Amino acid sequence: MFEEDMDVFFSDFAEEATWEKSPGRFLLRSPQELVFGEQLVASSWSGLWPTSQWQGIRQGDVLTAADGRRWRLTEHPRRMNDGALTWAPLKQL
């Protein structure tokens, strides 16, 4: 049986960041748009990271990328699929 290795995936495709001095890697996803009819309802950045990486992260916390960009979690993070990944909408500071 094939077993996923999230460390390899994130080391290849994600960028370095810290949360409360805890280093890690996350995928920054460009603004997602929610359109209803012809009206833009929502547009936001989002982040994705291994759930085991930043346990305890919550709404209002800030991620700081290695290049100094900062992102605030605008909602409580949610686990995806089998719980191995966590997703949260972000606002650039």
C-alpha positions as CSV (number, residue, x, y, z in Angstrom):
1,M,0.0,0.0,0.0
2,F,1.2,3.5,-0.8
3,E,1.7,5.8,2.1
4,E,1.8,9.6,1.6
5,D,4.8,11.5,2.8
6,M,3.7,15.0,3.4
7,D,7.2,16.2,4.4
8,V,8.5,15.5,0.9
9,F,5.5,17.2,-0.8
10,F,5.7,20.3,1.4
11,S,9.5,20.5,1.1
12,D,9.1,20.6,-2.7
13,F,6.1,22.9,-3.1
14,A,5.5,25.0,0.0
15,E,7.2,28.0,1.4
16,E,8.8,28.4,4.8
17,A,6.9,30.2,7.6
18,T,6.7,30.5,11.3
19,W,3.8,30.6,13.8
20,E,4.6,31.8,17.3
21,K,8.3,30.9,16.7
22,S,7.4,27.4,15.5
23,P,8.9,26.9,12.0
24,G,7.1,25.0,9.3
25,R,6.0,25.1,5.6
26,F,2.7,26.0,4.0
27,L,1.1,26.3,0.6
28,L,-0.2,29.8,-0.1
29,R,-3.1,29.7,-2.4
30,S,-4.0,32.7,-4.4
31,P,-7.3,34.5,-3.9
32,Q,-10.3,32.2,-4.4
33,E,-13.4,34.0,-5.7
34,L,-16.9,33.1,-4.9
35,V,-19.2,34.5,-7.6
36,F,-23.0,34.4,-7.4
37,G,-24.5,35.3,-10.7
38,E,-22.3,38.2,-11.8
39,Q,-21.6,39.5,-8.3
40,L,-18.4,38.8,-6.4
41,V,-19.4,37.5,-3.0
42,A,-16.0,36.7,-1.5
43,S,-12.3,36.7,-2.4
44,S,-9.6,35.6,-0.1
45,W,-6.2,34.0,0.2
46,S,-5.9,30.6,1.9
47,G,-3.2,28.5,3.4
48,L,-2.7,24.7,3.6
49,W,-0.3,22.9,5.9
50,P,0.2,19.5,7.6
51,T,-2.1,19.2,10.6
52,S,0.7,17.9,12.8
53,Q,2.9,20.9,12.1
54,W,1.1,23.7,14.0
55,Q,-1.2,22.1,16.5
56,G,-3.2,24.7,18.4
57,I,-3.2,27.4,15.7
58,R,-6.5,29.3,15.6
59,Q,-8.5,32.2,14.2
60,G,-6.6,35.5,14.6
61,D,-3.1,33.9,14.7
62,V,-0.5,35.2,12.3
63,L,1.8,33.2,10.0
64,T,5.0,34.9,8.9
65,A,6.6,33.8,5.7
66,A,10.4,33.6,5.4
67,D,10.4,36.7,3.2
68,G,8.6,38.8,5.9
69,R,5.1,38.7,4.5
70,R,2.5,38.1,7.2
71,W,-0.9,36.5,7.1
72,R,-3.7,36.4,9.7
73,L,-6.1,33.5,9.9
74,T,-9.6,34.9,9.3
75,E,-11.5,31.8,10.4
76,H,-10.8,28.7,12.5
77,P,-8.6,26.3,10.6
78,R,-10.3,23.2,9.2
79,R,-8.9,19.7,8.7
80,M,-9.3,18.3,5.2
81,N,-10.0,14.9,3.8
82,D,-8.4,12.3,6.2
83,G,-7.3,15.0,8.7
84,A,-3.7,15.1,7.5
85,L,-4.0,18.6,6.1
86,T,-5.3,21.8,7.6
87,W,-6.8,24.7,5.6
88,A,-7.6,28.2,6.6
89,P,-8.6,31.5,4.8
90,L,-5.9,34.2,5.3
91,K,-5.7,38.0,5.1
92,Q,-2.4,39.6,4.1
93,L,-1.2,42.1,6.7
